[in-house]
Amino acid sequence: MPRYYFHLRSKETFVWDREGVELPDPAMACGAADRAVAELRGGLMHDSRNECYWIVAVTDEVDEVIHVASV
């Protein structure tokens, strides 16, 4: 099963996903990223002081970006 990586980036920080997750196909990886972003977005809305902007970049096993979502 292919492995997908979910990297996080803000203006000041970049967090590499070095483990990744095995998922059946790119559509499942994109869906997982979108669900995670929706959960994060909901949590951030409770903290009105938080003005941080994050991007989740999903890459495949050959490091090709297959999806980008923003929080």
Rosetta blueprint (number, residue, H / E / L):
1 M L
2 P L
3 R E
4 Y E
5 Y E
6 F E
7 H E
8 L E
9 R E
10 S L
11 K L
12 E L
13 T L
14 F E
15 V E
16 W L
17 D L
18 R L
19 E L
20 G L
21 V E
22 E E
23 L L
24 P L
25 D L
26 P H
27 A H
28 M H
29 A H
30 C H
31 G H
32 A H
33 A H
34 D H
35 R H
36 A H
37 V H
38 A H
39 E H
40 L H
41 R H
42 G H
43 G H
44 L H
45 M H
46 H L
47 D L
48 S L
49 R L
50 N L
51 E L
52 C L
53 Y L
54 W L
55 I E
56 V E
57 A E
58 V E
59 T E
60 D L
61 E L
62 V L
63 D L
64 E L
65 V E
66 I E
67 H E
68 V E
69 A E
70 S E
71 V L
